[in-house]
Every structure is written in C-alpha cells, then in structure tokens.
C-alpha cells in the first residue's frame, strides 16, 4: 500500500471540554466534581475554626453614620433618597456612633453612581450583555473597593489533579483532561507581601524547591515542578515564588438561570485554590462571588481530610446566622440601595481579609514546610489511580515575616 493510502490512527486522547462546558452540563460537572471529591454542603457545616473569620467577611453592619439621614446633611436630593431607602430596608447598616469621614462619603458616592447606572439600564428597553453589566455597574464599585489586594481579570487557573480512579467511559477522559478554568475576577495577595517566603536562599520556597524528594516529584518539562505547583495560576509569575488567591468571581449573562452554571464554574476555581492551599499545609477558607443580571450570590469553600482523600466542601451563603432562611443562597439585588451597599462593604471585607488574616494563615501554613503536589498535569488512563500522595516535610523553617500595617490607603486618581 502506498504512503498516500495509509490510514493513521487518530489520537487516543479525546478532546477535553472547556470548564464552561463542564459547568453548563450538569452530568459533566457531576463527573468532574465526583472525581475531585467535591461536596456541596450547608453553611452550618462550616468548621468552627473558620466561623469567626467568615462572620467578619460577611459582616456589613454599622458602616454608615446615622447622621447622614438628617436633613441638615449636605448632599444631593438623589443621594439623600438613596441613603434613606437603604436605611428603611437595612437599618443595621447605620450607626449613631459612626462619625463618618470624607473618604467614606466618596466611597458611597461611587456606589450611588453604580446604582444609578443600573436603574437606568433597568428602565431602558435595550438588551444588555454581561460585558455591559460589568463595565457599567459591577466594576464601577468593586474595583474601587479593592485597594490593598491584587485584582486580576481573566486569569487562567490550573485545575487540580483528580483524586479518584475511573472506569472506561467515553465522556470521563474528556471531562477530567480539562486543565484550566478562567474566572472573570480573582483576588490575590500582592507579591510584595509574600516575597519574604520566597526570595531568600533559606526561605520556605527555596528549601522546598530544592528538597530531593520534591525535585523527584515533578518535572519542569511536564509543568509539574515545584515552581508550577507553588501558584494556582496556569501562567508562571516572572519571579519564582508563591502566589495565593483568596477569592474568585464569576460574571454571567443577564439570565437568572445562569446563576447555577456560574456557581458550578466558580467552584472549579475555588476548588483549585483550596487544593493549592492544602498542598502547602494551609488551613483557610476561599470565598466565591457570582454576579448575573444585577444579582449577587456568595459561597465559602474549604477542605477536609476523609479516608485518605482531600474533600473540598462548598457552602452557599444563605444569610446571617441569626436569621432563619429556607433558601439555598442569599441574594443581593443590586437595584436595592441597601443590597448594593452591602455588596460593596463585602468586597471591602474580602480585600482586607486577603491582606490581613488570610495572609497570616498563609505564613503560618507555609512555615510548616509541608508539600503535596496537586496540579492537573499528566494524561489520564483508564483504571489508573491518579491521586498524588507524596508529602515532604523539612525541619528547617524561617521565622514568619512581621505583619505590615493594615491601614487602608486610597488609590491615586492618576
């Protein structure tokens, strides 16, 4: 037979579906999440060690001075009505003891501006896309609320290695071979805050990276070396070192039904971050926000060890603990003045948490000098146990860097 008539076998590896395709198809997501040992649980299942931190994250009470409700307060009639409406539906936002500041007033004016744009969009007969909501409403106030942390947009995140075996099925390799997910927004600890953990020759990063067992556990050519494993990102940072994400946000088109799709896709990002933290012995929750059609939902994810596997728990936020609710998710509707203010303060809290308590947990965990590979790297094979269980411990551990001042700084307008 001539070479031109030879038949070549097609690749044995099926085309991997994208993360968004997995999230849109409930069956695909069930396949992915079951092999990743993911569980959706109740907010009441949150471990006691995280409850104080999570309560502070979602705490938005007593943030605005009650004096702003007085007629003598110097503001526009529109702003006065906005504040009055917020106080009527969420009086807990206000405090008689809060003296306020010009900085707070400017912050709330930004939220007021985003609210006005949303109301204008709602009253218009035009059709609006996801990008329209992001540009005109969401990013108007959420980028203003993030001042200390690093705010990244469309940053590719590496998915974790599945922890379970799988049997021969057409769709399983297509789902499990997916290696990245791209959240719309991600909040990271600034590189300057983690530099002490990476740059010195005796830093945890360098000691782990050069440990003989760690060197054998990965391969730079296969993107599985410690440098790749030390960040949740698919793209390496310019300088070798750790990267840590505390929160992921997913924006969806203005169709309310897509909120469930967005939650599943966001869980893929938070699962990666949780597994990354666990690989370095770090105990901390990861938050997720879902934005669609002017509605915001939240969830909190963490991991627990069970029967030799790392189970990733995801708890939808159903509202304050002192309020009973039968809803799976609490929903903030941004066309309500009180709700958009609460979401603004929630984003502020995430920003402060990232460079505060979350950073402290990172330093504490990394200095334990524990490492376990976690990233999705090699091709999958039928009946192949793909859990990675190599753990390395070093006794050498430098003292953690002194925490910096956490006083909030305003961004320059230039």
Secondary structure, 3 states (H helix, E strand, C coil): CCHHHCCCCCCCCCCCCCHHHHHHCHHHHHHHHHHCCEEEECHHHCCHHHHHHHHHHCCCCCCEEHHHHCCCCCCCHHHHHHHHHHHHHCHHHEECCCCCCHHHHHHHHHHHHHHHHHHHHHHCCCCCCHHHHHHHHHHHHHHHHCCCCEEEEEEEEECECCCCCCCCCHHHHHHHCCCEEEEEEEEECCHHHHHHHCCCCCCHHHHHHCCHHHHHHCCHHHCCCHHHHCCCECCCCCCCCCCCEEEEEEEECCCCCHHHHHHHHHHHHHHHHHHHHHHCCCCCCEEEEEEECCEEEEEEEEEEEECCEEEEEEEECCCCCCCCCCCCCCCEECCCHHHHHHHHHHHHHHHHHHHCHHHHHHHHHHCCCEECCCECCCCCCCCCCCCCCCCEECCCCCCCCCCCCCCCCCCCCC
